């Protein structure tokens, strides 16, 4: 279920699902818009695309990823972020304005 290629071909945000390998350790920061704690890590998809994953850990549990982990993801893809492709909304949306996303690691779904 890899919709990443179709999402990257678009210029506007789109909902995608894909699998990949974590290539960096998680870094934590406070979002400039929400001021909520986020984690950010890099993933290389099965078809070779590298993108950043940004997960709001105020809305979903921290995902204990380390480089080499295989993850399954669903969220909103921003194909032209300031540092390249970016996937966010990898958690539930308490206001129900976005489709719920997730990060799955070792059979556990973080949403």
C-alpha positions as CSV (number, residue, x, y, z in Angstrom):
1,X,0.0,0.0,0.0
2,X,2.5,2.6,-1.2
3,X,0.9,5.9,-2.4
4,X,4.1,7.9,-1.9
5,X,5.0,8.1,-5.6
6,X,1.6,9.6,-6.4
7,X,1.8,12.0,-3.5
8,X,5.3,13.2,-4.5
9,X,4.1,13.8,-8.1
10,X,1.6,16.4,-6.8
11,X,2.5,19.9,-5.7
12,X,-0.2,20.1,-3.0
13,X,-0.5,18.1,0.3
14,X,-2.0,14.7,0.0
15,X,-2.8,11.7,2.2
16,X,-0.3,8.8,1.7
17,X,0.6,5.4,3.1
18,X,3.9,3.7,2.7
19,X,6.7,1.6,4.3
20,X,10.3,2.3,4.8
21,X,13.5,2.1,6.9
22,X,14.4,4.7,9.6
23,X,17.7,6.4,8.7
24,X,18.2,8.8,11.6
25,X,17.6,9.1,15.3
26,X,14.6,11.1,16.5
27,X,15.1,14.7,17.3
28,X,12.7,16.6,19.5
29,X,11.6,20.3,19.1
30,X,8.6,22.5,19.8
31,X,6.5,23.3,16.8
32,X,6.4,27.0,15.7
33,X,2.6,26.9,15.1
34,X,1.4,24.6,17.8
35,X,4.2,25.1,20.4
36,X,3.7,21.3,21.1
37,X,6.6,18.9,21.4
38,X,7.3,17.0,18.1
39,X,9.7,14.3,17.1
40,X,11.4,14.3,13.7
41,X,13.2,11.5,12.0
42,X,14.2,10.5,8.5
43,X,12.8,7.5,6.6
44,X,13.8,6.0,3.2
45,X,10.8,4.5,1.5
46,X,10.9,1.1,-0.2
47,X,11.1,2.8,-3.5
48,X,14.1,4.9,-2.5
49,X,12.6,8.3,-1.6
50,X,14.0,10.0,1.6
51,X,11.7,12.1,3.6
52,X,11.3,13.6,7.1
53,X,8.6,12.4,9.5
54,X,7.2,15.0,11.9
55,X,5.0,13.6,14.7
56,X,3.2,15.6,17.3
57,X,4.0,13.8,20.6
58,X,1.4,15.8,22.5
59,X,-1.3,14.1,20.4
60,X,0.3,10.6,20.1
61,X,2.9,8.6,22.0
62,X,6.6,9.0,21.2
63,X,7.7,6.4,18.7
64,X,10.9,4.7,19.9
65,X,12.6,4.5,16.5
66,X,16.2,3.9,15.9
67,X,18.1,3.7,12.5
68,X,17.4,0.4,10.8
69,X,13.8,0.0,12.1
70,X,11.2,-0.8,9.5
71,X,8.1,1.4,9.9
72,X,4.7,1.7,8.2
73,X,3.3,5.2,8.0
74,X,0.2,7.1,7.0
75,X,-0.2,10.9,7.1
76,X,-0.2,14.0,5.1
77,X,2.6,14.5,2.6
78,X,4.0,17.9,1.9
79,X,6.0,17.2,-1.3
80,X,7.9,20.5,-1.3
81,X,8.8,21.3,2.3
82,X,11.7,23.7,3.0
83,X,14.1,20.6,3.5
84,X,12.4,18.3,1.0
85,X,9.4,16.0,1.3
86,X,7.8,15.9,4.8
87,X,5.1,13.7,6.3
88,X,3.0,14.9,9.2
89,X,-0.4,14.3,10.7
90,X,0.9,10.9,11.6
91,X,-1.5,10.8,14.5
92,X,-5.2,11.3,15.2
93,X,-6.8,14.7,14.7
94,X,-8.8,15.7,17.8
95,X,-10.7,18.3,15.7
96,X,-11.4,15.8,12.9
97,X,-10.2,18.1,10.1
98,X,-7.6,15.7,8.8
99,X,-7.7,12.0,8.2
100,X,-6.1,10.1,11.1
101,X,-2.6,9.0,10.5
102,X,-0.2,6.6,12.3
103,X,3.3,5.2,12.6
104,X,3.5,1.5,13.0
105,X,6.7,-0.1,14.5
106,X,7.1,-3.7,15.5
107,X,3.4,-4.4,15.2
108,X,2.4,-1.5,17.5
109,X,0.5,1.4,16.0
110,X,1.3,4.9,17.4
111,X,-1.6,7.2,16.5
